Each structure stands twice: as C-alpha cells, then as structure tokens.
Amino acid sequence: MSSDKKKPSHFIPPLNFSPVISTDVSLYRSGYPMPINYPFIRDQLNLKTVIYIGDKKDTPAEYLDFLKDEKIKFYHIPMESCRDIGIKESMNDMLKLVLNFENYPILMHSNKGKHRVGVAVGIIRKFLQGWSTAGVYQEYGIFSGGLKDEADLEFITMFESQLEVNKSKVPGFAQINFEKKV
C-alpha cells in the first residue's frame, strides 16, 4: 500500500446495535458502548442524544468525556427491571425525549441491548408506531436471544400513560392520537 493512500476505517458498532427508526429521524438501539465503538458512533451516527436505560449508577468518565467532546447530550433513565416501582415514570421520561424531534438522532442503550432497551423499544413500537403485540413480542425475542422475560412483555402490554407532549415537536414516525394523551 502506498503511503498516500488512507488505511480503510473499521467501524465496530456496539453490541446488539440496530436502527429502530430511520425515517424523518434516526433512533438506534444497542448495548453499552465501549471505547472500540466510539469511532462508529462519532463517524456514522451523528448523534445529538444518548439515552441510557439501566442500573449502572456510575457512568465511566471515559464515556462521559467522549460524549462531551462530541457534544452529545446524555440522559440516564434508571431501571433495574420492569418490576421496579418507578418504571412507569422512567418510561414516561424516555418517551418525553423520544417525542421531541430536537433530540434526534438518538442512541438508546442498556447494558447488553436486550431486556431494558427491549422494553423501551416495545413501548415505542406499540404506542407510537401502532405495532401489534405479536410483532412487539417477536422483536423483543430476537434481541433477547429468545430469552423472553414474561414480566417485561406483560409490562409492555399493560403500559399506559397520560403523558402530555408538545405536538409541534413530535417526530413524523409517531402515530399518536392527540385526542387522547399518550
């Protein structure tokens, strides 16, 4: 290889990375990003917001520094499991962020990109996109490696919210009936 040619870049996405929405806005899901994933995040996603849904209380300084350097807003939505007492409020906090197009592109991640982010994506699919429960369950099963947590699926099925949103900031993919609150 001659010295004037650039070496090919290798981008490694985070564990369980996948687009959730890629229409008028971009929403992605994954496991917890590691330093090896930072070039992919920086050069491929052009993120404005990261939403971490999980139980880690101490975010690594290296990760926070990367997000700060890239001018990416970081939100931690605490969640140990869908059995948590405050889970409904946590999912409402997540929906407030997702229902504001000014936050896009967004990466939403949990520790491994399976159960916690699976619950959040299931709620988005069901309530904002009108997916059937069967479709939500199928996608959850794919990302959880077939290990379906019945409590997670029941939570998605039973989830309701009286969230108030600014209609002028709702992204186009969200099929919300504004006669009712989300």
C-alpha positions as CSV (number, residue, x, y, z in Angstrom):
1,M,0.0,0.0,0.0
2,S,1.5,3.4,-1.0
3,S,1.9,6.0,1.7
4,D,-0.5,8.4,0.0
5,K,-3.5,6.0,0.4
6,K,-5.6,6.1,3.5
7,K,-6.0,3.0,5.6
8,P,-9.5,1.7,5.5
9,S,-11.5,2.6,8.5
10,H,-13.0,-0.2,10.5
11,F,-16.2,0.7,12.4
12,I,-17.4,-1.6,15.2
13,P,-21.0,-0.9,16.3
14,P,-22.0,-1.6,20.0
15,L,-23.4,-4.9,21.0
16,N,-26.9,-5.6,19.6
17,F,-26.8,-2.4,17.6
18,S,-29.8,-1.8,15.3
19,P,-31.8,1.0,13.8
20,V,-35.3,1.4,15.4
21,I,-36.5,4.3,13.3
22,S,-34.8,5.6,10.2
23,T,-37.4,7.8,8.5
24,D,-37.6,11.6,9.2
25,V,-35.4,11.0,12.3
26,S,-32.9,8.3,13.4
27,L,-33.3,6.3,16.6
28,Y,-30.9,3.4,17.3
29,R,-30.7,0.8,20.0
30,S,-27.7,-1.1,21.4
31,G,-25.8,-2.4,24.4
32,Y,-23.5,-0.2,26.4
33,P,-20.9,1.4,24.0
34,M,-17.3,0.6,24.7
35,P,-14.3,2.7,23.6
36,I,-13.8,0.4,20.5
37,N,-17.3,1.6,19.4
38,Y,-16.6,5.3,19.7
39,P,-15.4,5.8,16.1
40,F,-18.5,4.2,14.8
41,I,-20.7,6.4,17.0
42,R,-18.8,9.5,16.1
43,D,-18.3,8.9,12.3
44,Q,-21.5,7.0,11.4
45,L,-24.4,8.1,13.6
46,N,-24.0,11.9,14.1
47,L,-25.9,11.7,17.4
48,K,-27.4,14.5,19.4
49,T,-28.7,12.4,22.3
50,V,-27.8,9.2,24.1
51,I,-30.4,7.6,26.5
52,Y,-29.0,5.0,28.9
53,I,-31.7,2.8,30.3
54,G,-30.1,0.8,33.1
55,D,-28.8,0.2,36.6
56,K,-25.2,1.4,36.4
57,K,-25.1,4.3,38.8
58,D,-21.5,5.3,37.8
59,T,-21.1,6.2,34.2
60,P,-17.4,5.7,33.2
61,A,-15.6,9.1,32.9
62,E,-14.1,7.9,29.6
63,Y,-17.6,7.5,28.2
64,L,-18.8,10.9,29.5
65,D,-15.7,12.6,28.2
66,F,-16.4,11.1,24.7
67,L,-20.0,12.3,24.8
68,K,-18.9,15.7,25.9
69,D,-16.2,16.0,23.3
70,E,-18.8,15.0,20.6
71,K,-21.4,17.4,22.1
72,I,-23.9,14.6,22.6
73,K,-26.5,15.0,25.4
74,F,-26.6,12.1,27.9
75,Y,-29.6,11.0,29.9
76,H,-29.7,8.2,32.4
77,I,-33.2,6.6,32.8
78,P,-32.7,4.4,35.9
79,M,-34.2,0.9,35.6
80,E,-33.2,-2.4,37.2
81,S,-36.1,-4.3,35.7
82,C,-39.7,-3.8,34.7
83,R,-40.6,-4.8,38.3
84,D,-39.2,-1.5,39.6
85,I,-41.6,0.7,41.5
86,G,-40.7,3.8,39.4
87,I,-40.6,2.0,36.0
88,K,-43.7,3.8,34.6
89,E,-42.2,7.2,35.4
90,S,-38.9,6.1,33.8
91,M,-40.7,5.0,30.6
92,N,-42.5,8.4,30.6
93,D,-39.2,10.2,30.9
94,M,-37.9,8.1,27.9
95,L,-41.0,8.9,25.9
96,K,-40.6,12.6,26.5
97,L,-37.1,12.5,25.0
98,V,-38.2,10.3,22.0
99,L,-41.2,12.5,21.3
100,N,-39.1,15.7,20.7
101,F,-37.5,15.8,17.3
102,E,-34.9,18.2,18.5
103,N,-33.2,15.3,20.3
104,Y,-32.5,13.3,17.1
105,P,-30.5,11.3,16.1
106,I,-30.8,9.3,19.3
107,L,-29.0,6.2,20.6
108,M,-30.9,4.4,23.3
109,H,-28.9,1.7,25.1
110,S,-29.0,-0.6,28.1
111,N,-26.1,-2.8,29.3
112,K,-26.4,-5.5,26.7
113,G,-29.1,-4.1,24.5
114,K,-31.6,-6.8,25.3
115,H,-34.3,-6.5,28.1
116,R,-34.3,-2.9,29.3
117,V,-33.9,-1.3,25.9
118,G,-36.3,-4.1,24.6
119,V,-39.0,-2.8,26.9
120,A,-38.4,0.8,25.8
121,V,-38.4,-0.1,22.1
122,G,-41.5,-2.3,22.7
123,I,-43.4,0.7,24.1
124,I,-42.3,2.8,21.2
125,R,-43.3,0.2,18.7
126,K,-46.7,-0.4,20.3
127,F,-47.8,3.1,21.3
128,L,-46.0,5.3,18.8
129,Q,-46.0,3.1,15.7
130,G,-49.1,1.0,16.2
131,W,-47.4,-2.4,16.1
132,S,-49.3,-5.4,17.1
133,T,-48.5,-7.1,20.4
134,A,-47.3,-10.2,18.4
135,G,-44.8,-8.0,16.4
136,V,-43.5,-6.4,19.6
137,Y,-43.0,-9.8,21.2
138,Q,-41.3,-11.2,18.2
139,E,-38.8,-8.3,18.0
140,Y,-38.2,-8.5,21.8
141,G,-37.4,-12.2,21.4
142,I,-35.0,-11.6,18.6
143,F,-32.9,-9.1,20.6
144,S,-33.1,-11.0,23.8
145,G,-31.8,-14.2,22.1
146,G,-35.1,-15.9,22.6
147,L,-35.0,-15.4,26.3
148,K,-38.3,-13.7,26.8
149,D,-38.9,-12.2,30.2
150,E,-42.7,-12.6,30.7
151,A,-42.8,-9.7,33.2
152,D,-41.2,-7.4,30.5
153,L,-43.8,-8.5,27.9
154,E,-46.6,-8.1,30.4
155,F,-45.4,-4.6,31.3
156,I,-45.3,-3.6,27.6
157,T,-48.8,-5.0,27.1
158,M,-50.2,-3.2,30.1
159,F,-48.3,0.1,29.8
160,E,-50.5,3.2,29.7
161,S,-49.5,6.8,30.1
162,Q,-51.1,10.3,30.5
163,L,-48.0,12.0,29.1
164,E,-48.5,15.5,27.7
165,V,-46.3,16.4,24.8
166,N,-45.6,19.4,22.6
167,K,-47.4,18.5,19.4
168,S,-45.2,20.8,17.3
169,K,-42.1,18.8,18.3
170,V,-43.4,15.2,17.7
171,P,-41.4,13.4,15.0
172,G,-43.3,12.2,12.0
173,F,-43.0,8.5,12.8
174,A,-45.1,8.8,15.9
175,Q,-48.7,7.9,15.2
176,I,-50.2,9.4,18.2
177,N,-53.9,10.1,18.5
178,F,-53.8,13.5,20.2
179,E,-57.4,13.4,21.2
180,K,-56.1,11.1,23.9
181,K,-53.0,11.8,25.8
182,V,-50.1,9.3,25.1
